[in-house]
Amino acid sequence: MSEKRLGIIMHGVTGRMGTNQHLVRSIVAIRQQGGVTLANGDRVMPDPILVGRNAEKIAALAHAHGVQRYTTDLDLALANPDDTVFFDAGTTQMRPTLLAKAIRAGKHVYCEKPIATNLNEAVEVARLAQSAGIKHGAVQDKLFLPGLRKLN
């Protein structure tokens, strides 16, 4: 049994949803629980690097949650081959450009919804991801809330 590191570039986590839902309740919680155990007994331990525009804000967030790595330089983060996943919770208007940049850097991508402000941009990003052969997805957590399920 071994521990496998999963380097995750987390962009846009200084906002309420990015901080609470994605950083604190997901990545930090998984790290505090010792990672995720795979079927073969190995453990996957997320190793996030927080990326944001405001150096002071991103540093404070990292320190508050025990995250060792943070930067304001997205290009530098994307250049690190040890970080294989790009997660975006920033603004929807920026998302198609950021996702395309990450895909071109060879990163698997996962993002908040929606992935774009219009269908053409969304389809373009999906086609780019598919042609690059990377894994890609968007958060769909709200689909399974009890209130929405009752609408069926």
ROMARFI-436760 format. One record per residue (C-alpha): residue number from 0; residue in one letter; x negated, y, z negated. Coordinates in pm, whole numbers. Example, Ala and Ser with C-alpha at 12.3 -4.5 7.8 and 13.67 -1.06 7.14 Angstrom:
ATOM; num; residu; xx; yy; zz
ATOM; 0; a; -1230; -450; -780
ATOM; 1; s; -1367; -106; -714
END
This chain:
ATOM; num; residu; xx; yy; zz
ATOM; 0; m; 0; 0; 0
ATOM; 1; s; -139; 336; 99
ATOM; 2; e; -37; 698; 99
ATOM; 3; k; 7; 867; 434
ATOM; 4; r; -11; 1244; 456
ATOM; 5; l; 248; 1425; 669
ATOM; 6; g; 138; 1778; 756
ATOM; 7; i; 440; 2003; 807
ATOM; 8; i; 422; 2361; 931
ATOM; 9; m; 716; 2533; 761
ATOM; 10; h; 812; 2862; 924
ATOM; 11; g; 1079; 3096; 788
ATOM; 12; v; 1107; 2951; 440
ATOM; 13; t; 1103; 3288; 262
ATOM; 14; g; 1477; 3327; 326
ATOM; 15; r; 1737; 3194; 84
ATOM; 16; m; 1824; 2879; 280
ATOM; 17; g; 1466; 2808; 383
ATOM; 18; t; 1343; 2840; 25
ATOM; 19; n; 1622; 2660; -157
ATOM; 20; q; 1746; 2395; 81
ATOM; 21; h; 1437; 2310; 282
ATOM; 22; l; 1140; 2386; 60
ATOM; 23; v; 1258; 2340; -301
ATOM; 24; r; 1534; 2079; -267
ATOM; 25; s; 1362; 1881; 7
ATOM; 26; i; 984; 1902; 42
ATOM; 27; v; 899; 2005; -316
ATOM; 28; a; 1145; 1749; -457
ATOM; 29; i; 999; 1470; -241
ATOM; 30; r; 647; 1564; -353
ATOM; 31; q; 753; 1566; -720
ATOM; 32; q; 900; 1218; -678
ATOM; 33; g; 573; 1087; -539
ATOM; 34; g; 664; 1087; -172
ATOM; 35; v; 890; 861; 33
ATOM; 36; t; 837; 486; 14
ATOM; 37; l; 843; 305; 347
ATOM; 38; a; 969; -51; 398
ATOM; 39; n; 611; -186; 395
ATOM; 40; g; 538; -21; 58
ATOM; 41; d; 332; 265; 197
ATOM; 42; r; 421; 616; 80
ATOM; 43; v; 455; 926; 295
ATOM; 44; m; 357; 1245; 115
ATOM; 45; p; 458; 1574; 280
ATOM; 46; d; 181; 1835; 284
ATOM; 47; p; 341; 2163; 386
ATOM; 48; i; 177; 2480; 507
ATOM; 49; l; 409; 2777; 463
ATOM; 50; v; 406; 3034; 744
ATOM; 51; g; 555; 3380; 717
ATOM; 52; r; 508; 3742; 817
ATOM; 53; n; 464; 3888; 469
ATOM; 54; a; 137; 3767; 312
ATOM; 55; e; 234; 3860; -44
ATOM; 56; k; 577; 3699; -22
ATOM; 57; i; 451; 3375; 132
ATOM; 58; a; 165; 3352; -122
ATOM; 59; a; 404; 3404; -414
ATOM; 60; l; 640; 3139; -280
ATOM; 61; a; 357; 2891; -234
ATOM; 62; h; 220; 2951; -583
ATOM; 63; a; 566; 2928; -743
ATOM; 64; h; 621; 2582; -596
ATOM; 65; g; 274; 2429; -609
ATOM; 66; v; 211; 2451; -235
ATOM; 67; q; -161; 2482; -168
ATOM; 68; r; -151; 2602; 193
ATOM; 69; y; 6; 2915; 339
ATOM; 70; t; -69; 3166; 613
ATOM; 71; t; 67; 3451; 822
ATOM; 72; d; -106; 3312; 1133
ATOM; 73; l; 132; 3076; 1314
ATOM; 74; d; -116; 3016; 1598
ATOM; 75; l; -379; 2899; 1348
ATOM; 76; a; -128; 2665; 1183
ATOM; 77; l; -19; 2522; 1520
ATOM; 78; a; -382; 2463; 1616
ATOM; 79; n; -439; 2224; 1324
ATOM; 80; p; -414; 1867; 1462
ATOM; 81; d; -355; 1733; 1109
ATOM; 82; d; -19; 1913; 1090
ATOM; 83; t; 206; 1719; 1326
ATOM; 84; v; 552; 1858; 1248
ATOM; 85; f; 685; 2211; 1297
ATOM; 86; f; 995; 2312; 1100
ATOM; 87; d; 1171; 2643; 1166
ATOM; 88; a; 1424; 2815; 942
ATOM; 89; g; 1357; 3166; 1072
ATOM; 90; t; 1594; 3374; 1280
ATOM; 91; t; 1793; 3208; 1556
ATOM; 92; q; 1690; 3480; 1802
ATOM; 93; m; 1322; 3381; 1767
ATOM; 94; r; 1382; 3006; 1753
ATOM; 95; p; 1365; 2905; 2124
ATOM; 96; t; 1031; 3083; 2167
ATOM; 97; l; 889; 2937; 1844
ATOM; 98; l; 1009; 2585; 1922
ATOM; 99; a; 865; 2602; 2274
ATOM; 100; k; 532; 2723; 2134
ATOM; 101; a; 524; 2436; 1883
ATOM; 102; i; 621; 2181; 2148
ATOM; 103; r; 346; 2306; 2377
ATOM; 104; a; 106; 2263; 2084
ATOM; 105; g; 213; 1897; 2066
ATOM; 106; k; 410; 1924; 1742
ATOM; 107; h; 725; 1730; 1664
ATOM; 108; v; 999; 1985; 1590
ATOM; 109; y; 1286; 2005; 1343
ATOM; 110; c; 1484; 2321; 1287
ATOM; 111; e; 1782; 2490; 1136
ATOM; 112; k; 2090; 2521; 1350
ATOM; 113; p; 2162; 2653; 1602
ATOM; 114; i; 1850; 2600; 1809
ATOM; 115; a; 1927; 2900; 2032
ATOM; 116; t; 2176; 3183; 2080
ATOM; 117; n; 2300; 3045; 2412
ATOM; 118; l; 2340; 2713; 2590
ATOM; 119; n; 2077; 2777; 2859
ATOM; 120; e; 1801; 2842; 2603
ATOM; 121; a; 1908; 2540; 2397
ATOM; 122; v; 1902; 2308; 2698
ATOM; 123; e; 1564; 2447; 2805
ATOM; 124; v; 1415; 2372; 2462
ATOM; 125; a; 1567; 2022; 2459
ATOM; 126; r; 1429; 1946; 2806
ATOM; 127; l; 1085; 2075; 2709
ATOM; 128; a; 1084; 1854; 2398
ATOM; 129; q; 1200; 1553; 2595
ATOM; 130; s; 940; 1600; 2868
ATOM; 131; a; 667; 1645; 2606
ATOM; 132; g; 767; 1314; 2447
ATOM; 133; i; 787; 1459; 2098
ATOM; 134; k; 1044; 1385; 1830
ATOM; 135; h; 1293; 1668; 1785
ATOM; 136; g; 1606; 1746; 1589
ATOM; 137; a; 1820; 2005; 1418
ATOM; 138; v; 1971; 2014; 1068
ATOM; 139; q; 2325; 1876; 1079
ATOM; 140; d; 2394; 1864; 707
ATOM; 141; k; 2721; 2058; 714
ATOM; 142; l; 2894; 1797; 932
ATOM; 143; f; 2921; 1560; 638
ATOM; 144; l; 3053; 1797; 371
ATOM; 145; p; 3374; 1663; 209
ATOM; 146; g; 3585; 1958; 326
ATOM; 147; l; 3482; 1916; 689
ATOM; 148; r; 3531; 1538; 674
ATOM; 149; k; 3890; 1592; 553
ATOM; 150; l; 3966; 1785; 872
ATOM; 151; n; 3937; 1463; 1076
END
